[in-house]
């Protein structure tokens, strides 16, 4: 599948707003929920950020299974509105909510509950839309559209598609250390590599190498550790199996060996020049 970039942002905004409104208009409870969510805070104007796969699917003319949303409204306020509207729901990963509407599911998280923002691991930006985009772990998952302000951030996603290189948005060690979904991050990287032929940046290669080395030391091998998590992610199972996981792990180890050898040779050359 050939992935698309967003070239004309204004055209995309118009079309995406029309699409969102058509979805909302088909479900009175979703319409009321979105309306109430955007009345909260910020001088009575809250914000809903449509993020990640939902935005990316629209860019690539692909139907979405669900809607991914981040809000600047607190989790308590979200829960209160869910209860008032009697929306069927459950808690999802990372302390958000999965809402079941008539035709579509919505995953919604409060920005204040996001682990990276809570620990101040993402640099604040006056443009909150761009901050949220930078807060996505991978550049592939970074598209963000702000429903109230109509702001759009796709520069990191566009760079990923243009270069065909998957990168981790943040280079700092603490961000990668405290991310709570190590196995899922690695499986996702392997999935995107296999499905879309995305290469890995040095940042991604090093992140995966560090963790598969730890898995080899602390669990029953990296391949078995990752494979045991695969059943939690049915979408990845459609592309990955144990053999493919093993092949990807071997590629990462080959990269590390090659990188180490190149550094050693550079060090030798530097020493010989100094003498």
C-alpha positions, 0 to 999 in steps of 0.5 A: 500500500502506497501511503500518502502525505498531506500536501494541501493542508487547507483542503484536508481540513475542509474535507476532514471536518466534513467527514467528522461532522457526517460521522457525528451527525449519524449518532445523536449521542455522539453529537451531544457528547462532542458538543458538550466536550467542546464547551468545557474549560478554556473560556467555555471552549474545550478541545478535542484532538483527533489523533493517530490512526483515525486521522491517518486512515482518512489521509489514506482513504481507509475506513476506520474501525474507531475514533481516537481522541485526546481531550484537555478535559479531565478524566473526571469530567469525561466520566461524568458526561459519559454517565449523564448520557448513559454511554456504554463504555469500559476503561481502555489502555493507558487509563482512557475510555472506550465508548460504544456508540451506535455505529462507531467506537471512540477511544478518548484520553485526557491529556492530563493523564498522558504519561509523557506529559505528566512526567514533563518528558515532552517539551511544551509548545504554545501550539498544543496541537504540535505538542500532542503530535510530538508526544506520539511515540512514533512519527507514523502515529503523529497526525493531530487535528484540533476540532475546535481551533481547526489546527493541524499538525502533520509535519512529523507524519509527512516526514515519515512517509516521505523518507520511509523511515520510522522514528521515535519522536523523542531522543531523550533516554527518560522518554524511552525508559518510562514508556509503559508499552515496550513490547507493543512498541517493538511489535508495532515497529516490526509490523510497520516494517513488514506492511509498509516497508518502513526502515528504522532510524538509528533511534528506533534500532537502538531502542529495540536492541536495548530491549530485546537484549534485556528480554534475552537476559530476563525472560525466556528469550526476546522472540518468545517474550514478543510472541507472547504479547502478539495475541493481545494485538490481533492486527499485528497477528495478521502480518507477524508470526514467530518466524518474522519476529525472529527475523526482525530481531536478527536484523536488529542484532546485525545492525548493532554489530555493524554499528559497533564495527564502524565505530571501532574502525573510526576510533582506530582511524582517529587514533592513527591520525593523532599519532 
